[in-house]
Amino acid sequence: PQIVLLRKSTSERIELVRQVVSKVAILHRQNASHLDLGEHSIWIQEPNTVKLSHFMSASIPEDETLGDARFQFLSTAKIPEDVYGQISDSKKKDVYLVGLLSHKLLFGKLPNMDPEDGTMLWDSKVDETNDFSKLHSWISTALELDPDHRFDSAVEALEAFGQAAK
């Protein structure tokens, strides 16, 4: 996505994020979760269409999956729950991953990593020109280290994103 992002305006980047959150919200409405969202699992089709792939670690409640074991075995992402041993559900894990992906789409890079524990930390200073200031609170909530303070699902995140992006 890096090459594509260099050509995108502020409003186009916001639209890409909206589409990513929307796609994950579709999964969450079906009680399914992706669990491996990252640069490797989104495809940007010009001009502004996003598609998801890499569903190998997805959680689908109706099917008998390996659940958390499958996520930890197949997922390429590291989430705060892994570091701090917190309990959360697959939707909140997806929300954190959506937050990381949104950060990458908006700012062209992932958040800075805490050198002590490897978690990614939101810092509004990354938005040097304040192009995305109206989304700072939304990003902060999506990237909350404590899953109890994150959006409950991408459905809730999408609603909040719509309000913030106005």
BAVO-330463 format. One record per residue (C-alpha): residue number from 1; residue in one letter; x, y, z. Coordinates in Angstrom, 3 decimals, always signed. Layout:
<atoms>
{resi = NUM&resn = a&c1 = X&c2 = Y&c3 = Z} $
...
</atoms>
This chain:
<atoms>
{resi = 1&resn = p&c1 = +0.000&c2 = +0.000&c3 = +0.000} $
{resi = 2&resn = q&c1 = +2.936&c2 = +2.424&c3 = +0.515} $
{resi = 3&resn = i&c1 = +3.289&c2 = +3.323&c3 = -3.184} $
{resi = 4&resn = v&c1 = -0.467&c2 = +3.809&c3 = -3.534} $
{resi = 5&resn = l&c1 = -0.591&c2 = +6.005&c3 = -0.429} $
{resi = 6&resn = l&c1 = +1.947&c2 = +8.437&c3 = -1.822} $
{resi = 7&resn = r&c1 = -0.606&c2 = +9.382&c3 = -4.479} $
{resi = 8&resn = k&c1 = -3.628&c2 = +9.610&c3 = -2.167} $
{resi = 9&resn = s&c1 = -5.143&c2 = +12.798&c3 = -0.797} $
{resi = 10&resn = t&c1 = -6.284&c2 = +13.165&c3 = +2.806} $
{resi = 11&resn = s&c1 = -9.902&c2 = +12.456&c3 = +1.862} $
{resi = 12&resn = e&c1 = -8.902&c2 = +9.416&c3 = -0.211} $
{resi = 13&resn = r&c1 = -6.933&c2 = +7.960&c3 = +2.698} $
{resi = 14&resn = i&c1 = -9.899&c2 = +8.506&c3 = +5.009} $
{resi = 15&resn = e&c1 = -12.087&c2 = +6.679&c3 = +2.475} $
{resi = 16&resn = l&c1 = -9.656&c2 = +3.746&c3 = +2.376} $
{resi = 17&resn = v&c1 = -9.815&c2 = +3.463&c3 = +6.160} $
{resi = 18&resn = r&c1 = -13.607&c2 = +3.684&c3 = +6.089} $
{resi = 19&resn = q&c1 = -13.692&c2 = +0.828&c3 = +3.599} $
{resi = 20&resn = v&c1 = -11.369&c2 = -1.345&c3 = +5.681} $
{resi = 21&resn = v&c1 = -13.479&c2 = -0.793&c3 = +8.809} $
{resi = 22&resn = s&c1 = -16.637&c2 = -1.413&c3 = +6.778} $
{resi = 23&resn = k&c1 = -15.338&c2 = -4.739&c3 = +5.413} $
{resi = 24&resn = v&c1 = -14.430&c2 = -5.939&c3 = +8.905} $
{resi = 25&resn = a&c1 = -17.814&c2 = -4.743&c3 = +10.209} $
{resi = 26&resn = i&c1 = -19.471&c2 = -7.034&c3 = +7.641} $
{resi = 27&resn = l&c1 = -17.590&c2 = -9.970&c3 = +9.181} $
{resi = 28&resn = h&c1 = -18.465&c2 = -8.896&c3 = +12.709} $
{resi = 29&resn = r&c1 = -22.164&c2 = -8.634&c3 = +11.859} $
{resi = 30&resn = q&c1 = -21.950&c2 = -12.329&c3 = +10.956} $
{resi = 31&resn = n&c1 = -20.145&c2 = -13.100&c3 = +14.254} $
{resi = 32&resn = a&c1 = -16.975&c2 = -13.900&c3 = +12.311} $
{resi = 33&resn = s&c1 = -13.563&c2 = -12.311&c3 = +12.821} $
{resi = 34&resn = h&c1 = -10.549&c2 = -12.032&c3 = +10.538} $
{resi = 35&resn = l&c1 = -7.794&c2 = -12.165&c3 = +13.201} $
{resi = 36&resn = d&c1 = -4.897&c2 = -11.524&c3 = +10.805} $
{resi = 37&resn = l&c1 = -5.483&c2 = -8.039&c3 = +9.430} $
{resi = 38&resn = g&c1 = -2.400&c2 = -6.279&c3 = +8.136} $
{resi = 39&resn = e&c1 = -0.754&c2 = -4.951&c3 = +5.018} $
{resi = 40&resn = h&c1 = -0.568&c2 = -8.488&c3 = +3.639} $
{resi = 41&resn = s&c1 = -4.344&c2 = -8.959&c3 = +3.902} $
{resi = 42&resn = i&c1 = -5.708&c2 = -5.866&c3 = +2.163} $
{resi = 43&resn = w&c1 = -5.769&c2 = -5.162&c3 = -1.521} $
{resi = 44&resn = i&c1 = -6.384&c2 = -1.684&c3 = -2.842} $
{resi = 45&resn = q&c1 = -8.072&c2 = -1.612&c3 = -6.205} $
{resi = 46&resn = e&c1 = -7.860&c2 = +1.794&c3 = -7.832} $
{resi = 47&resn = p&c1 = -9.260&c2 = +4.262&c3 = -7.326} $
{resi = 48&resn = n&c1 = -10.481&c2 = +3.588&c3 = -3.763} $
{resi = 49&resn = t&c1 = -11.749&c2 = +0.050&c3 = -3.319} $
{resi = 50&resn = v&c1 = -10.447&c2 = -2.226&c3 = -0.563} $
{resi = 51&resn = k&c1 = -10.655&c2 = -6.011&c3 = -0.522} $
{resi = 52&resn = l&c1 = -9.651&c2 = -8.372&c3 = +2.287} $
{resi = 53&resn = s&c1 = -7.769&c2 = -11.641&c3 = +1.947} $
{resi = 54&resn = h&c1 = -5.837&c2 = -14.113&c3 = +4.137} $
{resi = 55&resn = f&c1 = -8.684&c2 = -15.629&c3 = +6.102} $
{resi = 56&resn = m&c1 = -6.615&c2 = -18.593&c3 = +7.349} $
{resi = 57&resn = s&c1 = -6.837&c2 = -17.571&c3 = +10.996} $
{resi = 58&resn = a&c1 = -10.432&c2 = -16.338&c3 = +10.825} $
{resi = 59&resn = s&c1 = -12.829&c2 = -17.242&c3 = +13.598} $
{resi = 60&resn = i&c1 = -16.230&c2 = -18.455&c3 = +12.445} $
{resi = 61&resn = p&c1 = -18.435&c2 = -19.476&c3 = +15.383} $
{resi = 62&resn = e&c1 = -20.640&c2 = -21.923&c3 = +13.478} $
{resi = 63&resn = d&c1 = -17.607&c2 = -23.881&c3 = +12.312} $
{resi = 64&resn = e&c1 = -15.349&c2 = -25.748&c3 = +14.652} $
{resi = 65&resn = t&c1 = -12.117&c2 = -23.801&c3 = +14.454} $
{resi = 66&resn = l&c1 = -9.047&c2 = -23.890&c3 = +16.636} $
{resi = 67&resn = g&c1 = -10.085&c2 = -20.545&c3 = +18.146} $
{resi = 68&resn = d&c1 = -7.329&c2 = -18.797&c3 = +20.090} $
{resi = 69&resn = a&c1 = -4.819&c2 = -21.533&c3 = +19.286} $
{resi = 70&resn = r&c1 = -5.441&c2 = -21.032&c3 = +15.580} $
{resi = 71&resn = f&c1 = -5.082&c2 = -17.266&c3 = +15.942} $
{resi = 72&resn = q&c1 = -1.776&c2 = -17.523&c3 = +17.781} $
{resi = 73&resn = f&c1 = -0.435&c2 = -20.136&c3 = +15.388} $
{resi = 74&resn = l&c1 = -1.420&c2 = -18.502&c3 = +12.102} $
{resi = 75&resn = s&c1 = -1.672&c2 = -14.778&c3 = +12.759} $
{resi = 76&resn = t&c1 = +1.264&c2 = -12.543&c3 = +11.880} $
{resi = 77&resn = a&c1 = +0.187&c2 = -9.723&c3 = +14.197} $
{resi = 78&resn = k&c1 = +1.109&c2 = -9.066&c3 = +17.806} $
{resi = 79&resn = i&c1 = -1.610&c2 = -7.570&c3 = +19.961} $
{resi = 80&resn = p&c1 = -1.514&c2 = -6.193&c3 = +23.529} $
{resi = 81&resn = e&c1 = -3.448&c2 = -9.213&c3 = +24.794} $
{resi = 82&resn = d&c1 = -0.486&c2 = -11.379&c3 = +23.770} $
{resi = 83&resn = v&c1 = +1.936&c2 = -9.164&c3 = +25.680} $
{resi = 84&resn = y&c1 = -0.077&c2 = -8.480&c3 = +28.830} $
{resi = 85&resn = g&c1 = -2.058&c2 = -11.723&c3 = +29.044} $
{resi = 86&resn = q&c1 = -5.376&c2 = -9.887&c3 = +28.887} $
{resi = 87&resn = i&c1 = -8.628&c2 = -11.592&c3 = +28.003} $
{resi = 88&resn = s&c1 = -10.627&c2 = -10.270&c3 = +25.080} $
{resi = 89&resn = d&c1 = -12.680&c2 = -11.596&c3 = +22.217} $
{resi = 90&resn = s&c1 = -11.870&c2 = -11.953&c3 = +18.543} $
{resi = 91&resn = k&c1 = -13.796&c2 = -8.822&c3 = +17.566} $
{resi = 92&resn = k&c1 = -11.766&c2 = -6.614&c3 = +19.915} $
{resi = 93&resn = k&c1 = -8.596&c2 = -8.181&c3 = +18.556} $
{resi = 94&resn = d&c1 = -9.748&c2 = -7.303&c3 = +15.041} $
{resi = 95&resn = v&c1 = -10.475&c2 = -3.727&c3 = +16.151} $
{resi = 96&resn = y&c1 = -6.889&c2 = -3.342&c3 = +17.367} $
{resi = 97&resn = l&c1 = -5.575&c2 = -4.737&c3 = +14.076} $
{resi = 98&resn = v&c1 = -7.894&c2 = -2.384&c3 = +12.171} $
{resi = 99&resn = g&c1 = -6.414&c2 = +0.456&c3 = +14.234} $
{resi = 100&resn = l&c1 = -2.897&c2 = -0.533&c3 = +13.211} $
{resi = 101&resn = l&c1 = -3.908&c2 = -0.836&c3 = +9.574} $
{resi = 102&resn = s&c1 = -5.742&c2 = +2.501&c3 = +9.696} $
{resi = 103&resn = h&c1 = -2.654&c2 = +4.160&c3 = +11.145} $
{resi = 104&resn = k&c1 = -0.601&c2 = +2.755&c3 = +8.261} $
{resi = 105&resn = l&c1 = -3.138&c2 = +3.923&c3 = +5.659} $
{resi = 106&resn = l&c1 = -3.436&c2 = +7.420&c3 = +7.113} $
{resi = 107&resn = f&c1 = +0.172&c2 = +8.159&c3 = +8.086} $
{resi = 108&resn = g&c1 = +2.135&c2 = +5.783&c3 = +5.866} $
{resi = 109&resn = k&c1 = +3.627&c2 = +3.888&c3 = +8.802} $
{resi = 110&resn = l&c1 = +2.713&c2 = +1.840&c3 = +11.833} $
{resi = 111&resn = p&c1 = +2.715&c2 = +3.446&c3 = +15.291} $
{resi = 112&resn = n&c1 = +5.994&c2 = +3.537&c3 = +17.175} $
{resi = 113&resn = m&c1 = +6.834&c2 = +0.388&c3 = +19.071} $
{resi = 114&resn = d&c1 = +7.428&c2 = +0.419&c3 = +22.811} $
{resi = 115&resn = p&c1 = +11.025&c2 = -0.870&c3 = +23.107} $
{resi = 116&resn = e&c1 = +10.266&c2 = -2.619&c3 = +26.399} $
{resi = 117&resn = d&c1 = +7.341&c2 = -4.814&c3 = +25.427} $
{resi = 118&resn = g&c1 = +6.881&c2 = -4.461&c3 = +21.664} $
{resi = 119&resn = t&c1 = +3.383&c2 = -2.984&c3 = +21.780} $
{resi = 120&resn = m&c1 = +2.448&c2 = -0.255&c3 = +19.320} $
{resi = 121&resn = l&c1 = +1.699&c2 = +3.098&c3 = +20.928} $
{resi = 122&resn = w&c1 = -0.584&c2 = +5.776&c3 = +19.492} $
{resi = 123&resn = d&c1 = +0.979&c2 = +9.230&c3 = +19.461} $
{resi = 124&resn = s&c1 = -0.893&c2 = +12.104&c3 = +17.818} $
{resi = 125&resn = k&c1 = +2.454&c2 = +13.760&c3 = +16.970} $
{resi = 126&resn = v&c1 = +2.642&c2 = +11.428&c3 = +13.953} $
{resi = 127&resn = d&c1 = +0.045&c2 = +13.718&c3 = +12.353} $
{resi = 128&resn = e&c1 = +2.509&c2 = +16.567&c3 = +11.892} $
{resi = 129&resn = t&c1 = +0.173&c2 = +18.623&c3 = +9.703} $
{resi = 130&resn = n&c1 = -3.004&c2 = +17.767&c3 = +11.668} $
{resi = 131&resn = d&c1 = -4.648&c2 = +16.511&c3 = +8.473} $
{resi = 132&resn = f&c1 = -6.379&c2 = +13.761&c3 = +10.457} $
{resi = 133&resn = s&c1 = -6.971&c2 = +15.516&c3 = +13.796} $
{resi = 134&resn = k&c1 = -10.686&c2 = +14.735&c3 = +13.704} $
{resi = 135&resn = l&c1 = -9.772&c2 = +11.017&c3 = +13.751} $
{resi = 136&resn = h&c1 = -7.258&c2 = +11.149&c3 = +16.632} $
{resi = 137&resn = s&c1 = -9.766&c2 = +10.082&c3 = +19.284} $
{resi = 138&resn = w&c1 = -11.049&c2 = +7.270&c3 = +17.050} $
{resi = 139&resn = i&c1 = -7.510&c2 = +5.969&c3 = +16.429} $
{resi = 140&resn = s&c1 = -6.731&c2 = +6.219&c3 = +20.137} $
{resi = 141&resn = t&c1 = -9.777&c2 = +4.089&c3 = +20.988} $
{resi = 142&resn = a&c1 = -9.061&c2 = +1.507&c3 = +18.264} $
{resi = 143&resn = l&c1 = -5.439&c2 = +1.212&c3 = +19.445} $
{resi = 144&resn = e&c1 = -6.265&c2 = +1.158&c3 = +23.152} $
{resi = 145&resn = l&c1 = -3.936&c2 = -1.303&c3 = +24.884} $
{resi = 146&resn = d&c1 = -6.686&c2 = -2.305&c3 = +27.314} $
{resi = 147&resn = p&c1 = -9.292&c2 = -4.239&c3 = +25.293} $
{resi = 148&resn = d&c1 = -12.013&c2 = -3.124&c3 = +27.735} $
{resi = 149&resn = h&c1 = -11.548&c2 = +0.429&c3 = +26.428} $
{resi = 150&resn = r&c1 = -11.535&c2 = -0.420&c3 = +22.709} $
{resi = 151&resn = f&c1 = -14.552&c2 = -0.467&c3 = +20.442} $
{resi = 152&resn = d&c1 = -16.492&c2 = -3.686&c3 = +21.043} $
{resi = 153&resn = s&c1 = -16.533&c2 = -4.524&c3 = +17.344} $
{resi = 154&resn = a&c1 = -15.863&c2 = -3.100&c3 = +13.918} $
{resi = 155&resn = v&c1 = -19.580&c2 = -2.305&c3 = +13.719} $
{resi = 156&resn = e&c1 = -19.211&c2 = +0.096&c3 = +16.656} $
{resi = 157&resn = a&c1 = -15.893&c2 = +1.336&c3 = +15.249} $
{resi = 158&resn = l&c1 = -17.524&c2 = +2.051&c3 = +11.874} $
{resi = 159&resn = e&c1 = -20.321&c2 = +4.078&c3 = +13.489} $
{resi = 160&resn = a&c1 = -17.785&c2 = +6.084&c3 = +15.497} $
{resi = 161&resn = f&c1 = -15.599&c2 = +6.533&c3 = +12.408} $
{resi = 162&resn = g&c1 = -18.546&c2 = +7.948&c3 = +10.471} $
{resi = 163&resn = q&c1 = -19.165&c2 = +10.500&c3 = +13.207} $
{resi = 164&resn = a&c1 = -15.486&c2 = +11.413&c3 = +13.560} $
{resi = 165&resn = a&c1 = -14.844&c2 = +11.733&c3 = +9.822} $
{resi = 166&resn = k&c1 = -17.620&c2 = +14.321&c3 = +9.261} $
</atoms>
